[in-house]
Amino acid sequence: MKIPKRIQPLVDDGLVDEVIRPLMSGKEAAVYVVRCGSEIRCAKVYKEAAKRSFKQAVLYQEGRKVRNSRRSRAMEKGSKFGRNQQEEAWQNAEVDALYRLARAGVRVPQPYGCFEGVLLMELVTDDEGGVAPRLNDISMSAEQAREDHAMVMEYVKLMLCEGLVHGDLSEFNVLVDDYGPVIIDLPQAVDAAANNNARSMLERDVNNMTEYYGQYAPDLLETRYAKEMWARYEDGELEPGTVLTGYFAESEQAADVDSVVEEIRAAFAEEQERQERIRDAAEEQ
């Protein structure tokens, strides 16, 4: 096939030998299957900010640290240089998260580096060498749903122990190979300690996954992993070896009405975005 313009520099530099075919195109990137020497990998080509439809990116970027003061000032001013630096930071966030989470024991695609807005990484496959399906494309037994849900909750916990929250976790951002779930799409991963939206994003991530697996094992809908994890995280008691129960005793203190209203509004907005993701996924197929 014709080599995409953004991948051509990688071909020129010998990083990619052949572009085999397109794999998928989403709101923030287009992904291609490529050959690098004797290995088949994938190349994620990030879309430019003006063409990217990822909503409210500023919420995800809150708390991200930029060591270079000149870059930081440029990003704040919104200059051309600053916008370029912001794009680079958005892309590098995924590479950094992939390396950190792999070391922490979370199953993610192995990254091979980000070059001029193109992320080279492992192509997750099934036992026959085909591309592993997304979670939303498969069905399962109740027993399998409980097993995979527990595995995803473990990954979310390990992410939080690393100080990260995925921020956009759903059945559309999880691949499933013969060994279980693989977490993908992490450019929006947020700093749990520095981002004021981290708690609500964690709850959304966990709720999305629980609702999906709950289709097959309704008993999962009674679990409260997000609240349990966050409470332990805030108390400094969350560690990689922490055993989660899915149980959380709600406080009996009077509810803050304003907070409740805000949570309702946020939940409504999140459901709208979720429905939009479902429509986008249907259009891609």
SULRA-V889922 format. One record per helix or strand of 2 or more residues. SS is the DSSP state (hx for helix, st for strand). FROM is the first residue (numbers start at 1). TO is the last residue. If there is no record, write none. Layout:
# SULRA-V889922
[[SS/FROM/TO] [SS/FROM/TO]]
This chain:
# SULRA-V889922
[[hx/5/12] [st/18/25] [st/29/36] [st/39/46] [hx/49/51] [hx/57/61] [hx/69/77] [hx/80/104] [st/111/115] [st/118/122] [st/133/134] [hx/135/137] [hx/142/161] [st/164/165] [st/174/177] [st/180/183] [st/190/191] [hx/198/214] [hx/218/222] [hx/225/234] [hx/257/284]]
